[in-house]
Amino acid sequence: MHVVRTPGSTRAIARTLPRPVGFVPTMGALHRGHLSLVERARAENAVVAASIFVNPLQFTPGEDFERYPRGFEQDAQMLEAAGVELLYAPSVERMYPPNFRTSISVRDLGDSFEGAARPGHFLGVATVVAKLLHAVEPTSLYLGQKDVQQTAVLRAMIRDLDMATCVVVCETVRENDGLALSSRNAYLDPAQRRAAPSLYRALSAVRTAIAAGETDTVALRAHGAALIEPPLVLEYLAIVDPQTFAVQASAKPPAVIVGVARAGTTRLLDNLTVPAGDGVDPVLTPLSSPRTNLRS
């Protein structure tokens, strides 16, 4: 596995590798969710590239940038064992030198929910992913469904800026009790960990009700909120359009049910989709068809 630290070296090596190239961006602290993205990319591409970079631009003041879990050597070994051929791991100083002044804003999509709760977060996400894509030049970008608003923001950025990369969104990987895998789950104390799956159960109950024909969003939100177990505190639960992330006035498929519950200082993020009548999931990319998302 090539481990490279600069965009120029990354680009030069990437251009010698067979195409297509699948790319999995990470902030390290890897778990089975990350590795499932590598596995999907491995199945659909000749080469898999990945990155490890804890991006300061996407952390808001007071968040956990300094204490975010880091373990580069172990993460690199996991990626190499999973079949990654190229690992881009730049420093903060290389990514954002003193004269760095450019950022990417995806208006509207990045303003609500996580964008409102974490001002500047999606600006940081879009900016760093654009830089990573310019360095690696992949055919496909592999993302997890758990950060569903992020996938919508990045799809819009890639479409609007005519980037020659398609987005592949893969299903959320969960613990046996339904909790979505996240590097930040390590912050949970025993009581918080026991209650954490109640967010998934709440979203599941709302999805079942919508599929059964319930359209009253006030009733649906109340139904879900009642299932959140202490010490978790529900921050938001909403039913949104999968393309625009506008809140649905009356729930109807296709839809995405988004929710965040707070466990102390840790925010648990999750979502579930409600397919339309044709059964097509409005977020996930079908297996083995990533390039159908490419813009001509």
C-alpha positions as CSV (number, residue, x, y, z in Angstrom):
1,M,0.0,0.0,0.0
2,H,1.3,3.4,-1.0
3,V,1.1,5.9,2.0
4,V,1.4,9.5,0.7
5,R,1.3,12.8,2.4
6,T,1.0,15.4,-0.4
7,P,-1.7,16.0,-3.1
8,G,0.9,16.1,-5.9
9,S,2.4,12.7,-4.9
10,T,-1.1,11.2,-4.4
11,R,-2.2,12.4,-7.8
12,A,1.0,11.1,-9.5
13,I,0.6,7.7,-8.0
14,A,-3.1,7.5,-8.6
15,R,-2.7,8.2,-12.3
16,T,-0.5,5.1,-12.6
17,L,-3.1,2.8,-11.1
18,P,-5.7,0.8,-13.1
19,R,-9.1,2.3,-13.5
20,P,-11.8,2.5,-12.1
21,V,-10.7,3.7,-8.7
22,G,-13.0,3.7,-5.7
23,F,-12.2,6.1,-2.9
24,V,-13.2,5.9,0.8
25,P,-12.5,9.1,2.8
26,T,-12.2,8.7,6.6
27,M,-11.1,10.6,9.7
28,G,-9.5,7.4,11.1
29,A,-10.8,5.6,14.2
30,L,-11.9,2.9,11.9
31,H,-14.7,0.4,12.5
32,R,-16.7,-2.1,10.6
33,G,-18.7,0.6,8.9
34,H,-15.6,2.1,7.3
35,L,-14.4,-1.4,6.3
36,S,-17.8,-2.2,4.7
37,L,-17.2,0.8,2.4
38,V,-13.8,-0.5,1.4
39,E,-15.3,-3.9,0.8
40,R,-18.0,-2.4,-1.5
41,A,-15.4,-0.3,-3.3
42,R,-13.1,-3.4,-3.7
43,A,-16.0,-5.3,-5.3
44,E,-16.8,-2.6,-7.8
45,N,-13.4,-1.2,-8.8
46,A,-9.9,-2.2,-10.0
47,V,-8.3,-0.2,-7.2
48,V,-9.3,1.2,-3.8
49,A,-7.9,4.4,-2.3
50,A,-8.6,5.8,1.1
51,S,-7.7,8.8,3.2
52,I,-7.2,9.5,6.9
53,F,-7.5,13.1,7.8
54,V,-9.1,14.6,10.9
55,N,-10.5,17.7,9.3
56,P,-10.5,20.8,11.6
57,L,-12.8,22.7,9.3
58,Q,-15.8,20.5,10.0
59,F,-15.6,20.8,13.8
60,T,-17.4,23.7,15.4
61,P,-16.0,25.6,18.4
62,G,-16.3,23.5,21.5
63,E,-16.5,20.2,19.7
64,D,-14.1,17.3,20.1
65,F,-11.4,18.0,17.5
66,E,-8.6,17.7,20.0
67,R,-9.9,14.5,21.6
68,Y,-11.3,12.8,18.5
69,P,-9.8,9.3,18.6
70,R,-6.6,8.9,16.6
71,G,-4.6,5.7,15.9
72,F,-2.9,6.1,12.5
73,E,-0.7,3.0,12.5
74,Q,-3.6,0.6,13.5
75,D,-5.9,2.3,11.0
76,A,-3.4,2.0,8.2
77,Q,-2.9,-1.7,8.9
78,M,-6.6,-2.2,8.8
79,L,-6.9,-0.5,5.4
80,E,-4.0,-2.4,3.9
81,A,-5.4,-5.7,5.1
82,A,-8.8,-4.8,3.6
83,G,-7.2,-4.2,0.2
84,V,-6.5,-0.5,0.0
85,E,-3.7,0.2,-2.5
86,L,-3.3,4.0,-1.9
87,L,-3.7,5.9,1.4
88,Y,-3.6,9.7,1.4
89,A,-2.8,11.0,4.9
90,P,-2.0,14.7,4.7
91,S,-1.1,17.0,7.6
92,V,-3.4,19.9,8.7
93,E,-0.6,22.2,7.7
94,R,-0.4,20.7,4.2
95,M,-4.2,20.8,3.7
96,Y,-4.6,24.3,5.1
97,P,-1.5,26.4,4.8
98,P,-1.4,29.9,6.4
99,N,-2.7,31.6,3.2
100,F,-5.6,29.2,2.7
101,R,-8.7,31.2,2.0
102,T,-11.1,29.1,-0.2
103,S,-14.2,27.2,0.9
104,I,-17.2,25.5,-0.7
105,S,-20.7,26.3,0.4
106,V,-23.6,24.1,-0.7
107,R,-26.5,26.5,0.0
108,D,-29.9,25.3,1.3
109,L,-28.9,21.6,1.7
110,G,-26.2,22.5,4.1
111,D,-28.2,25.1,6.1
112,S,-30.7,23.0,8.0
113,F,-30.5,20.2,10.6
114,E,-26.8,19.3,11.0
115,G,-25.9,22.6,9.3
116,A,-28.0,24.6,11.8
117,A,-26.8,22.6,14.8
118,R,-23.2,22.8,13.7
119,P,-22.7,26.1,11.8
120,G,-19.9,25.8,9.2
121,H,-19.8,22.0,9.4
122,F,-20.9,21.3,5.9
123,L,-18.7,24.1,4.5
124,G,-15.8,22.2,6.1
125,V,-17.0,18.8,4.8
126,A,-17.5,20.1,1.2
127,T,-14.1,21.9,1.2
128,V,-12.1,18.9,2.4
129,V,-13.8,16.4,0.2
130,A,-13.3,18.6,-2.9
131,K,-9.6,18.8,-2.0
132,L,-9.4,15.0,-1.5
133,L,-11.1,14.3,-4.8
134,H,-8.7,16.6,-6.6
135,A,-5.8,14.7,-5.1
136,V,-7.0,11.2,-5.7
137,E,-9.1,11.7,-8.9
138,P,-11.3,8.7,-8.2
139,T,-14.0,7.2,-10.3
140,S,-16.4,6.7,-7.4
141,L,-16.7,8.2,-3.9
142,Y,-18.0,5.8,-1.3
143,L,-20.0,7.2,1.6
144,G,-22.1,5.7,4.4
145,Q,-25.9,6.3,4.7
146,K,-25.6,7.3,8.4
147,D,-24.5,10.8,7.5
148,V,-27.3,11.1,5.0
149,Q,-27.4,14.9,4.9
150,Q,-23.7,14.9,4.2
151,T,-24.3,12.5,1.2
152,A,-26.9,14.9,-0.2
153,V,-24.5,17.9,0.2
154,L,-21.6,16.1,-1.5
155,R,-23.8,14.8,-4.3
156,A,-24.9,18.3,-5.0
157,M,-21.4,19.7,-4.9
158,I,-20.1,17.0,-7.3
159,R,-23.0,17.6,-9.7
160,D,-22.9,21.4,-9.5
161,L,-19.1,21.6,-10.0
162,D,-19.1,19.0,-12.8
163,M,-16.6,16.7,-11.0
164,A,-15.8,13.5,-12.8
165,T,-16.7,11.3,-9.8
166,C,-19.9,9.6,-8.8
167,V,-21.2,9.1,-5.3
168,V,-22.0,5.7,-4.0
169,V,-24.0,5.6,-0.8
170,C,-23.9,2.3,1.2
171,E,-26.2,1.1,3.9
172,T,-25.5,2.0,7.5
173,V,-23.7,-0.8,9.5
174,R,-25.2,-1.4,12.9
175,E,-24.6,-3.2,16.2
176,N,-26.8,-6.2,16.9
177,D,-29.1,-3.9,18.9
178,G,-29.5,-1.4,16.0
179,L,-27.1,1.3,17.1
180,A,-25.4,2.8,14.1
181,L,-21.6,2.3,14.2
182,S,-19.7,5.5,14.9
183,S,-16.2,6.4,16.1
184,R,-17.9,8.6,18.7
185,N,-19.8,5.7,20.3
186,A,-16.6,5.2,22.3
187,Y,-17.6,8.2,24.3
188,L,-20.8,6.6,25.7
189,D,-20.9,5.5,29.3
190,P,-22.7,2.3,30.2
191,A,-26.1,3.9,30.8
192,Q,-25.9,6.0,27.6
193,R,-24.9,2.9,25.6
194,R,-27.9,0.9,26.9
195,A,-30.2,3.7,25.9
196,A,-28.5,4.5,22.6
197,P,-30.5,2.0,20.4
198,S,-33.7,3.7,21.3
199,L,-33.0,6.3,18.6
200,Y,-33.0,3.5,16.0
201,R,-36.2,2.1,17.5
202,A,-37.9,5.5,17.4
203,L,-37.0,6.0,13.7
204,S,-38.1,2.4,12.9
205,A,-41.5,3.1,14.5
206,V,-42.0,6.2,12.5
207,R,-41.0,4.4,9.3
208,T,-43.5,1.6,10.0
209,A,-46.2,4.2,10.6
210,I,-45.5,6.0,7.4
211,A,-45.5,2.7,5.4
212,A,-48.9,1.9,7.0
213,G,-50.3,5.2,5.7
214,E,-49.9,7.7,8.5
215,T,-49.3,11.2,7.1
216,D,-49.6,13.5,10.2
217,T,-46.0,14.6,10.8
218,V,-46.8,16.1,14.2
219,A,-48.2,12.7,15.4
220,L,-45.3,10.9,13.8
221,R,-42.7,13.0,15.6
222,A,-44.5,12.6,18.9
223,H,-44.7,8.8,18.3
224,G,-41.0,8.6,17.8
225,A,-40.0,11.0,20.6
226,A,-41.9,8.9,23.1
227,L,-39.6,6.0,22.4
228,I,-36.4,7.8,23.3
229,E,-35.0,6.4,26.5
230,P,-33.2,8.5,29.2
231,P,-30.5,9.6,29.7
232,L,-30.8,10.3,25.9
233,V,-32.4,13.6,25.0
234,L,-34.0,14.0,21.6
235,E,-32.5,17.0,19.7
236,Y,-34.6,16.6,16.5
237,L,-36.6,14.1,14.6
238,A,-38.0,15.1,11.2
239,I,-39.4,13.6,8.0
240,V,-37.7,15.2,4.9
241,D,-37.6,15.1,1.2
242,P,-34.6,12.9,0.2
243,Q,-33.4,15.3,-2.5
244,T,-33.9,18.7,-0.9
245,F,-34.0,17.9,2.8
246,A,-37.1,20.2,3.0
247,V,-39.4,19.1,5.9
248,Q,-42.5,17.3,4.5
249,A,-45.7,19.0,5.6
250,S,-47.5,15.7,5.1
251,A,-45.5,12.5,5.3
252,K,-45.3,10.5,2.1
253,P,-42.8,8.2,0.5
254,P,-40.1,8.6,-0.7
255,A,-38.8,10.2,2.5
256,V,-35.9,10.2,4.9
257,I,-36.5,10.1,8.7
258,V,-33.6,11.9,10.3
259,G,-32.9,12.1,14.0
260,V,-30.3,13.1,16.6
261,A,-30.3,12.3,20.2
262,R,-27.9,13.7,22.7
263,A,-26.1,11.5,25.2
264,G,-24.4,14.0,27.5
265,T,-22.0,15.9,25.2
266,T,-22.2,13.1,22.5
267,R,-24.6,13.5,19.6
268,L,-26.0,10.3,18.1
269,L,-27.0,10.7,14.5
270,D,-29.1,8.3,12.5
271,N,-31.7,8.0,9.7
272,L,-34.0,5.6,7.9
273,T,-35.4,5.8,4.4
274,V,-39.0,5.2,3.3
275,P,-38.9,3.9,-0.3
276,A,-41.5,5.0,-2.8
277,G,-44.1,2.6,-4.2
278,D,-41.7,1.2,-6.7
279,G,-39.5,0.0,-3.8
280,V,-36.5,2.0,-4.9
281,D,-34.5,3.4,-2.0
282,P,-34.2,7.2,-2.3
283,V,-30.7,7.3,-0.9
284,L,-28.8,4.1,-1.3
285,T,-26.9,3.3,-4.5
286,P,-27.8,-0.1,-6.0
287,L,-25.1,-2.8,-5.9
288,S,-22.6,-2.8,-8.7
289,S,-23.9,0.2,-10.5
290,P,-21.9,3.2,-9.2
291,R,-21.2,4.8,-12.5
292,T,-24.9,5.3,-13.3
293,N,-24.6,8.4,-11.1
294,L,-21.9,10.0,-13.4
295,R,-22.9,13.2,-15.1
296,S,-22.4,13.2,-18.8
